């Protein structure tokens, strides 16, 4: 079944984020409180009441920290929902996109009319060393040799991209600096201090060639959005609903052979082709791009893989184009996870919420002029010997 323009997002919510710094007066909230706060904001934004979700669908993200894991059943019990459909998003950074896709399937099929998708995580509440979830191959084949998680793995990806295509620190720095400029105009962003290219270049290496400002900043927070069938959206949300014009997923994608994959490619290369074909939208018609940005190199790779430029020319693209909210291809207009923050497994909702916000003309000081089509992505679960396991591309349009 084609999902072309079959469902819409009719409301969203985003809590303020925090690093739980008591010395700065920040309050330490639990993950349950963030789930509840984000859900309440989305329900209010859609003009609904909590009771309207009973007998409908609820989608919930997982958590990145094993001893703090909260099940989807616990979330609906804590929040007092009684759905007839419960969806779990445990796809790493693609969790939000996966929930949008599954929610769209559910409302398009008539299984339910509404699905509330909620994500929350509190990585800054974790104090136990080694608490982060790891895959078996990490403990067996990576950590014994000094590979310490995603920073080290993305260092290999960036090193390969530099070797194959000549990508420069200045090109990566433009991404970090521009997204910081967007974050300064975003009330919900965590990092508000201006960032210059010299500061970027002078920042310390955390996993050569990954600099500190190449990586996203972890925060506590929650986000949510509500999905409805197009028929239901017409009278529930009227002109505030945002249609999903095309959406496609690619999992465990290999570019080249499985024994020697090209790690500079993501499954976005496959999912974007399908999503754009489904939406019948041309790249020249895209108003802005919200790629998942746990690292600056991930942004460059997705500019390439989503088809905005040839492979290997992502760096040259950002050099030649204005990627600010005023430019010809605005990128991560809310600051992205690099500057607004990554609430761990809920980070995949950041780009969806910002896309909806921009298409509704609610971007405030960073609003993209005449925004009518936005493209967002989700990538997650960095794997052994490849790049990312999960990839999804979403093309959204203003009604």
NORMO-V528196 format. One record per residue. N is the residue number from 0. SS is DSSP state (2 for helix, 1 for strand, 0 for the rest). OMEGA is omega in degrees with one decimal (999 if undefined). Layout:
N|SS|OMEGA, N|SS|OMEGA
This chain:
0|0|176.7, 1|0|179.2, 2|0|-177.9, 3|0|174.2, 4|0|-179.5, 5|0|-175.9, 6|1|-173.8, 7|1|172.0, 8|1|-173.4, 9|1|178.6, 10|1|178.3, 11|1|176.1, 12|1|177.7, 13|1|179.7, 14|0|166.2, 15|0|179.8, 16|0|-174.7, 17|1|170.1, 18|0|176.0, 19|0|179.7, 20|0|-179.4, 21|2|178.7, 22|2|176.4, 23|2|178.5, 24|0|-179.8, 25|0|-177.6, 26|0|177.7, 27|0|177.6, 28|0|177.7, 29|0|178.0, 30|2|178.0, 31|2|179.2, 32|2|177.6, 33|2|174.8, 34|2|-177.2, 35|2|-177.7, 36|2|-179.5, 37|2|179.2, 38|2|-179.7, 39|2|-179.1, 40|2|-179.4, 41|2|179.2, 42|2|177.5, 43|2|-178.6, 44|2|-179.3, 45|0|-179.0, 46|0|-179.2, 47|0|170.4, 48|0|-177.6, 49|2|-177.6, 50|2|179.6, 51|2|-179.8, 52|2|177.0, 53|0|-178.2, 54|0|178.3, 55|0|-177.7, 56|1|173.9, 57|1|175.2, 58|1|-172.3, 59|1|174.8, 60|1|171.1, 61|0|178.2, 62|0|-174.4, 63|0|-171.4, 64|1|-169.4, 65|2|-174.3, 66|2|177.5, 67|2|-175.9, 68|0|176.2, 69|0|-176.4, 70|0|177.9, 71|2|178.2, 72|2|177.3, 73|2|-177.7, 74|2|-178.0, 75|2|176.3, 76|2|179.5, 77|2|-175.0, 78|2|176.1, 79|0|176.2, 80|0|176.4, 81|0|-177.6, 82|0|170.9, 83|0|175.2, 84|1|-179.3, 85|1|-175.9, 86|1|179.3, 87|1|176.5, 88|1|-179.3, 89|0|-174.8, 90|0|-177.0, 91|2|-179.0, 92|2|176.7, 93|2|-175.2, 94|2|-179.9, 95|2|179.6, 96|2|178.3, 97|2|178.8, 98|2|177.1, 99|2|-179.6, 100|2|-178.9, 101|2|177.0, 102|2|177.5, 103|2|175.8, 104|2|-175.7, 105|2|-177.8, 106|2|179.2, 107|2|179.7, 108|2|-177.7, 109|0|179.3, 110|0|174.7, 111|0|177.6, 112|0|-175.9, 113|1|171.6, 114|1|173.4, 115|1|178.8, 116|1|-176.3, 117|1|177.4, 118|1|176.7, 119|1|175.0, 120|1|-176.0, 121|1|-178.9, 122|2|-178.0, 123|2|175.3, 124|2|-176.6, 125|0|-177.8, 126|0|-177.8, 127|0|178.2, 128|0|177.4, 129|0|-175.9, 130|0|-176.6, 131|1|179.7, 132|0|175.5, 133|0|173.4, 134|0|-174.2, 135|2|-176.8, 136|2|178.5, 137|2|-178.2, 138|2|-177.0, 139|2|-168.0, 140|2|-177.2, 141|2|-176.2, 142|2|177.2, 143|2|-178.2, 144|2|174.1, 145|0|176.9, 146|0|-172.8, 147|0|171.7, 148|0|-173.7, 149|2|179.6, 150|2|-180.0, 151|2|-178.2, 152|2|178.2, 153|2|174.8, 154|2|177.2, 155|2|-179.9, 156|2|179.9, 157|2|179.6, 158|2|179.3, 159|2|179.6, 160|2|176.7, 161|2|-177.9, 162|2|-175.0, 163|2|-168.0, 164|2|178.4, 165|0|179.2, 166|0|-174.4, 167|0|175.8, 168|2|-179.8, 169|2|178.1, 170|2|176.3, 171|2|-179.0, 172|2|179.2, 173|2|177.1, 174|2|-177.7, 175|2|-178.0, 176|2|-179.4, 177|2|179.7, 178|2|175.3, 179|2|177.0, 180|2|176.7, 181|2|-178.9, 182|2|179.3, 183|2|-180.0, 184|0|-178.2, 185|0|-178.2, 186|0|-177.1, 187|0|-177.3, 188|0|-178.2, 189|0|-176.5, 190|0|-175.4, 191|0|-178.0, 192|0|176.5, 193|0|179.8, 194|0|178.3, 195|0|178.6, 196|2|177.8, 197|2|176.8, 198|2|177.1, 199|2|-177.6, 200|2|-179.6, 201|2|-179.2, 202|0|-173.1, 203|0|174.4, 204|1|175.8, 205|1|173.4, 206|1|-172.3, 207|0|11.7, 208|0|177.7, 209|1|175.0, 210|1|-178.8, 211|2|-177.3, 212|2|172.5, 213|2|-173.4, 214|1|179.8, 215|0|-179.3, 216|0|-179.8, 217|1|178.4, 218|0|168.3, 219|1|177.7, 220|1|179.2, 221|1|177.3, 222|1|179.8, 223|1|170.9, 224|1|-177.2, 225|1|-178.5, 226|1|178.5, 227|1|172.1, 228|1|-179.3, 229|2|-179.6, 230|2|-179.2, 231|2|-178.3, 232|2|-175.6, 233|2|-178.7, 234|2|177.5, 235|2|-170.8, 236|0|178.3, 237|2|-173.7, 238|2|-179.1, 239|2|-177.9, 240|0|179.6, 241|1|-175.4, 242|1|171.4, 243|1|-174.0, 244|1|179.1, 245|1|-179.9, 246|1|-178.4, 247|1|-175.0, 248|1|174.2, 249|1|-176.8, 250|1|179.2, 251|0|-177.2, 252|0|176.1, 253|0|171.0, 254|0|-172.9, 255|1|-177.3, 256|0|178.5, 257|0|-179.2, 258|0|178.8, 259|0|-178.7, 260|1|174.1, 261|0|-173.1, 262|0|176.2, 263|0|177.1, 264|0|172.6, 265|0|174.8, 266|0|175.5, 267|2|178.2, 268|2|-180.0, 269|2|-176.0, 270|2|-178.9, 271|2|178.7, 272|2|-178.6, 273|2|-177.4, 274|2|178.8, 275|2|177.2, 276|2|179.1, 277|2|-175.4, 278|2|-175.1, 279|0|178.3, 280|0|175.1, 281|0|179.3, 282|2|-179.8, 283|2|-179.4, 284|2|-177.4, 285|0|-177.8, 286|0|-178.7, 287|1|-175.3, 288|1|-179.4, 289|1|180.0, 290|0|176.4, 291|0|-167.6, 292|0|171.8, 293|0|176.5, 294|1|179.6, 295|2|-179.7, 296|2|176.5, 297|2|177.3, 298|2|-179.8, 299|2|-179.6, 300|2|-179.0, 301|2|171.2, 302|2|178.8, 303|2|-172.3, 304|2|177.2, 305|0|173.1, 306|0|179.2, 307|0|175.0, 308|0|177.8, 309|0|179.7, 310|0|178.3, 311|0|-176.8, 312|0|177.9, 313|2|178.4, 314|2|178.3, 315|2|179.4, 316|2|-178.1, 317|2|174.2, 318|2|-172.2, 319|2|-173.7, 320|0|172.8, 321|0|-177.4, 322|0|175.3, 323|0|-178.4, 324|0|177.8, 325|0|-168.4, 326|0|-177.7, 327|0|168.5, 328|0|177.2, 329|1|-177.7, 330|1|178.9, 331|0|-170.9, 332|0|177.0, 333|0|-176.1, 334|0|-179.3, 335|2|179.8, 336|2|178.8, 337|2|-177.2, 338|2|177.4, 339|0|176.0, 340|0|178.3, 341|1|174.8, 342|0|177.8, 343|2|-174.5, 344|2|177.4, 345|2|-177.8, 346|2|-179.9, 347|2|177.0, 348|2|-175.8, 349|2|-173.5, 350|2|176.9, 351|2|-179.7, 352|2|179.4, 353|2|177.0, 354|2|178.5, 355|2|-179.6, 356|2|-178.9, 357|2|-178.7, 358|2|175.1, 359|0|177.8, 360|0|-175.1, 361|0|-176.9, 362|0|177.6, 363|2|-176.8, 364|2|-177.7, 365|2|-176.8, 366|0|175.7, 367|0|-177.6, 368|0|177.1, 369|0|-180.0, 370|0|-180.0, 371|0|176.0, 372|1|176.7, 373|1|177.8, 374|1|177.9, 375|1|178.3, 376|1|170.9, 377|1|174.5, 378|1|-176.8, 379|1|172.8, 380|1|178.7, 381|1|-168.8, 382|0|-178.8, 383|0|175.3, 384|0|177.7, 385|0|176.0, 386|0|-178.2, 387|1|-178.3, 388|1|-171.5, 389|1|178.0, 390|1|176.2, 391|1|176.6, 392|1|-179.1, 393|1|175.3, 394|1|-176.8, 395|1|-177.5, 396|1|179.2, 397|1|177.8, 398|0|999
